Amino acid sequence: MKIAILKETALLERRVAITPEVVKKFVNLGAVVAIELGAGLGSALPDASYAEAGAVITDRTSVLVDADVVLTVRGPEPSSLAGLSRNAWLVGILDPLGNHDRIAGYAAAGLEALAMDFMPRITRAQSMDVLSSQSNLSGYKAVLDAAHEFGRAFPMMMTAAGTITAARVFIMGVGVAGLQAIATARRLGAQVSATDVRSAVKEQIESLGAKPIFVEQVAGIEGEGAGGYASEMSAEYQAAQAALVSSHIAKQDIVITTALIPGKPAPRLITDAQIAAMRPGSVIVDLAIEQGGNVEGSVAGEVVERYGVILVAHRNLPSRLAADASALYARNLFNFLSAFWNKDTGRPALPANDEITRAIRLTHEGKIVNERLLPKSADA
């Protein structure tokens, strides 16, 4: 059983799919681990650290030869996997809804593509949830990026020369990233408020010491989509939310937006007019920029100024904390593969009728098989 790890080639990607800690775990299961030269350098993991853990370090071509499983962070181009055997597994964050042509290429190559970003949010899969582990770091880093750009202190400070008031931070979207952003901003001493389209998260916001800001008196709109994700809102709710946010956002020093809807462009949360109403020197961090952004005027990969307000839209925030992001991601992958490990055969096996298998398997025996990627029937 050979597990291959490639050096990531995506723009700004510094993470790696395995760490020396996890190499040892796979070796203890009886697997051979082969890693492309320099794969861990972006995460401060030199080749020597992998060799000490028991991995084979070699060139890309040799890594792929006879590999049974390829672990990756971002989905590689099918053409870059030349030499990989048919029926080999490709496991990673494959962005299936945004890369259909690439998934079709995996199918044509006979690969078993397994999307960790389709992992169901069920109890037994929590330790395999790569979106949660990476979003947690994104929420933390977003607050640090905001603090870096903000020209003032976060906590209230009482000095002989006078009192500095606490920064006001508003979190829009209270998923994993949003909750970590709340916790981090609170630890830095900010006065924090937060909102979400899912009314069920009010208690979570309050438990972290933040003030919930929610639309009231709009009956029957909870915003809870499949698997715990947010869903699209009605026009009535959107109008009510826009009015509420406009009055609240004008008083804020920092706003962090995290709203995403799987498979669709990020919803627009902050308009140009709302930005203009904010005080000069305020900061907005747009965590949804890679799906189009929540903020009008934010520019992917750049920090820009509009009406004196700083708009921060860094790409790939987990990669900006590459060492920790890689460590968590590698553990997610090990937890997944080891949960299905067959000790008799010395390799993992996915039962066809398993809930996790059905959720993450994209391609099988030369075909795209995931129902989220298949054309909807006319009567669906």
Secondary structure, 3 states (H helix, E strand, C coil): CEEEECCCCCCCCCCCCCCHHHHHHHHHCCCEEEEECCCCHHHCCCHHHHHHHCCEEECHHHHHCCCCEEEEEECCCHHHHCCCCCCCEEEEECCCCCCHHHHHHHHHCCCEEEEHHHCCCCHHHHHHCHHHHHHHHHHHHHHHHHHHHCCCCCCCEEECCEEECCCEEEEECCCHHHHHHHHHHHHCCCEEEEECCCHHHHHHHHHCCCEECCCCCCCCCCCECHHHCECCCCHHHHHHHHHHHHHHHCCCCEEEECCCCCCCCCCCCECHHHHHHCCCCCEEEECCHHHCCCECCCCCCCEEEECCEEEECCCCHHHHHHHHHHHHHHHHHHHHHHHCEECCCCEECCCCCCHHHHHHECEECCEECCCCCCCCCCCC
